[in-house]
């Protein structure tokens, strides 16, 4: 039997219109902003089809406020108080509240509840909550807090459920991208790569965000060679890598200590006309840490202001750690003092790296000086 809900052409066009921007925010680890944007746009879209009452609008705003405050219990209580008045936007906001509060099991339950209700409420009630792309991606965000063993399996199950529900005609690139991200965070790089291959062979066609998600998954599992291959593959398919693509590859190399590869990609992205950002440089500096390449780390750190970037605490910490690994305790202390001069507050990890540099060089007197300053 054909699924009850089918995404019409205008809905698919609407989804594609904001998915690219929203997922860039997600990959940049601004998850709360990503899902807030999705919910805001969904609300605007839904309002063009159903005119909610003032009370329903107020309830929607209240649930969204609870989500921002990470008060998932209050969001659920308000959702339950709406009873049959609860619509898709209300449910999506409640799922978002659970996701922000790491309550992944509650998010899954709400999503399943929407599926159950949509199966029993035919066209007799246009207000019946029906799961959509936003419901799926919000639930998928909650899975990022689940144990690795559960997250990957649940992500794949959710993807199949939403595919079955939306039907064969529905293009759900955003759904696949979210599933790839969830599998990657669960250290299941094979599942993430398999989903990308499925998109290439069966559709929907992967976009830059799809490759970004897969490359990030490879980095998390320290598969830097595969990350490099995916970068080349994206370009071979006519896609234009963006700053997220390149930064994800640099990060993948960094996690494996491949500082030469990280530096090469950093230079290549600039040559391709993609301006590196703080994340790009910080990841390249971090790649220098395992092998103690403190000279290159400092060079990159000094290069950042020249291209209009301000090194943050992570960049300084990585450079100090590289100096520690390379036995350059004086340089570690100088970097710590410099970051204080430029107004970057050291954190515990930064101070520990500087102290470690002194300890490794038998300059134990330097440790107390670091703490006093």
N, C-alpha and C positions, 0 to 999 in steps of 0.2 A: 504494500500500500504506500502511496506517495505521502511523504510527511506533510502534516497540516500546514506548517509554516514554510513559505518560500520567500527568499529575499528577492525582491523585484530589482530591476536594473537601476532605478534611482537610489535604492538603498545600498547597492554594491558601489555605486559611484560615490555616494556619501561616505561610506566606510573607507574607500581608497583615498578620499580627499584628505582625511586627517590622520590616517594610520601612520604614514611615513614620518610626519613630524612628531607624533606622540611616541612612537617607538624609539626615535632618536633620544628623546628625553629619558625613556626607560633604560636604554643601554647606558646612558650617562649617569645611571644610578640615582636619578631624580624620580623614584617610583611614585612618591606621593603626588608630584606634579603631573606625572604621566596619567595616572588614573583619575585625578581631579579633572584634567582636560578632557579625557574620554567621557566622563560623566556629564560634564558641562555641555559638550557637543551633543551627546545623546539626548539630554534634556531639551535642547533647542530643536533637535530633529523630531522628537516625540511630540513636542507641543504643536508641530505642524499637522499632526494627524488626530490627536486627542486633546481637547481643551479641558485641563483639570480644573477642579473647583478651587476656590481660594484656600480652603482647608487642606486639600491635597497638596497644593503648592507649598503651604506652610509646613506640612509634614515632611515633604521632600527636603526643604531647606534645613529642617531640624535634624533629620537623619544625616544629611551631609555634614552638618556642624559637629554631630557626634563622631563622625568618621574622622574629621580633622583633629578632634580632641582625643582620638584613639579610645573612645568610650563605646566599645562594641556592645556591651550589655544594654546600655540606654538605647542604642540604635535598634537592637532587636526588640526591646520592649515596645518602642514606638511602632515598629513594623507590625508587630502582633496586634497592637491596638487598632490598626487600620482595618484588620480583618479582610473582608471582600473588597474593600476600597483600595487595597495595596496593588500598585501597578508595577510595570517593569522597572521604571526609574527608581521607585522605592526599594525594590529588591536589590537592584544594582548598587545603590548607595549603601545598603546594609551589608552586602557582600564586601564592598570596599572598606567598610568599617572593620569587618572581621580581618580582612587582609592587612590593614594597617596595624591591627592589634595582635598579629601573628596567630589568630584563631583560625587555622586552616581547616580544621574539621567542621567548624560551624559554617564556613564559607561553602564547603562541599555540600553540606546538608541543605543550605538555602538554594544552591544551584539545582540539586536533585528535586527539591520542592517545586521549583519553577517548571522543571520538566514534567513532573507529575500533574501539576495543575493545567499546564498547556495541553496535556493529553486528554483531559476530561472536560475542559471548557472550550467548546467549539465556538463558532462565530456568534453564538448567542451572547457572548460577553466580550466586547472589544477591549475591556479593561483588564482582562485576565493577564497576569504576568507571564510573558513568554520570554524564554532565554534568548539572548542575541549575542553578537560578537563581544559587546561590553560585559555581559554577564560572564562569558567564558574567560576573557582576559583578566577580569578582576579576580575570578576564582583561581586562575593560574598564578596570579601574583601572590595569593595566599599560600599556594603550594611551595613558594620559595622558602617558606619557614618550616616546611615539613621535613622529617628525616629523609636523607638521601634515598634510602631504599623505597620509601613510600612515594616520594615526590615524582620520580620518573614514571613509575607505573600509573599513578593517578593522572599525570599529565597526558599520557598516551590514551588512557581510558576516556578522559574528558574530551580530547580531540575527536575521537571516534564518535562520541555521543553527539557533539555539536554538529559534526558532519552529517550524521544520520538525521538529525532533527532539521537542519537547514535544507537538506536535500542536495542532489547532485549538481543542480544549477548554481548553487551558492558558491561564490568565490570567497574563500576565507583565508586569504594570505595572512591576515593578522592573527588568526587562530594558530596557524602553523608556526609563525614567528614566536608567539608566546610559548608554545609547546617546546620549541627548540631551546628557548631561553631557560625554561624550567628544567629540562633534561640536562642542560649544561651546568646549571647551578647545583644539580644533584650529582655532578661528576660522572654523568652517563654520556660521555662524548659519542659513543657508538650510536645511541638512540638519536641524539641530536643530528649527527651526520646522516643517519638513515632517513630522517624526516626531510632533510634538505634534498636528498636524492629522490625521495618520493615526489616532492614538488617538481623537480626537474623532469621526471618521467611521466607523471600523471596529472600534474597541475595541482593547485594554481602555480603559475610561474613565479619563482623566487625573485625578490627584489633585493636592493642593497641591504635593507634591514634584515632580511633572511640570512644573507651571508655574514652580516655583522654579528648576528646572534650565534651562528655556527662557529665563527672564528673565536668569539668570546668563550664558547663552550670548549673549544680546543685548548685555549689558554688556561682555563681553569684546571684542565686535566693534564697540563704540561705537554701538549701535543703541538709543539711549535712548528714542526715540519709541515704538519697538515694545515696549520693556520696559514703558513706561507703559500701552500699550494692552493688554498681556497681564495686567497687574495688574487693570485694569477688567474684562477678560474673565473672569478667574478669579472675581471677585465676582459677575458677571452669571450665572455658572453655579452659583451657590450655594456656592462654596467660601469658606472663611474664611482669608484671608491671615494668615500668622504672621510672627514677627519676621524669619525668613529671607527671606520674600517681600518685605517692605518694605525690608529692608537691601539686598537684591539690586537693587531698583529704584533706591534711593538711590545705590548703587555705580555703576549704569549711567549715571545722570545725572552722577555725579562724574567718571567717565572722560571725559566730553565737556565738562566744565567748566560744566554747567548747574546752577549753585549755587542759583538761585531755585527750580527744580523739585525739587532735592534737599531744600531746606529745607521746601518745601510737603509733600512726602511724609513727612518727619520729623514734621511737625505733625499730619498726617492719621493717621498710625499711632497716635499718642498719643490722638487723639480717638476712634479706633476701639477703644481699650482694649488695644492692643498696646504694651507697654512697650519703648521703644527700648533697645538695649544698646550696648556700647562700639563694636561694629562699625558700628552705625547712625550714631552721632555722628561717629566717625572718618571715615566715608565722606562725610558732609555737610561736615565741616571741609575734607576734601581737595577737595571741589567748589569751595571758595572760592579755592583756590590759583591756578588759571590766570588768573583775572581780578583777582587781587590784592585780594580782598575780605577784608582782614585784620581789619577791625572785626567783621564777622559771624563770622569764624573764631574770634576771641577770645571773642566772646559765647557761642558754642556750647561752647568749651572751659571757660569759667567756669560754664556751665550744668550740665555733667556731674556735678560733686559734689553739686549740689542735688537731683539725681534718683537719687543713690546710686551713681554710676559714677565710676571713677577713670581719668582720661585716661592712655593709654599713650604709648609713644614715637612711635607712628605719628601719633596725634592732635597731639602737640606738634610733630612734624616738619612736618606739613601746615600748622599755624598759623604756624610760623616761616617756612615757604616762602611762605605768603600775604603775610606782612609784608614779605618780601624783594621779592616781585613788586609790592607796593604802595608800595615805597620807605620803609617804616617801620622803619628799621634799629634805632632805639632799642627799639621794641617787640619786635623779634626777639631782641635781647640780653636783654631783661627776661624773655621767655619761656624762653630757655635757662637763665637763672639760676633761674627759678622751678621748672623741672622738676628741677633738681639739689636744690633745697631740699626738694621733696616726695618725693625718693628715686627719681625716674625717671632712670635712667642714659642720657645722650645717646649716640647712635651717630654714626658717621661722617657719615651723611646729614644729621643734625640740625645738627652743627657746621658742615658745609659750607654749609647753608642760611643759618645765622647769618652766616658769613663773607661769603657772597655778598651778603647784605643790606647789610653794611658797605661792600663794594666798589662796589655800585651807587650808594651815597650818597656816595662819595668819602671815607668815614670809614675809611680803610685802617688807622688805628691801632686800630680796634675788633677787627680780625681777630686780631692777636697777643694781645690781651687775652682773647679767647674761648679760644684755645689754651692760654694760661697757666692759666686758671681750670679 
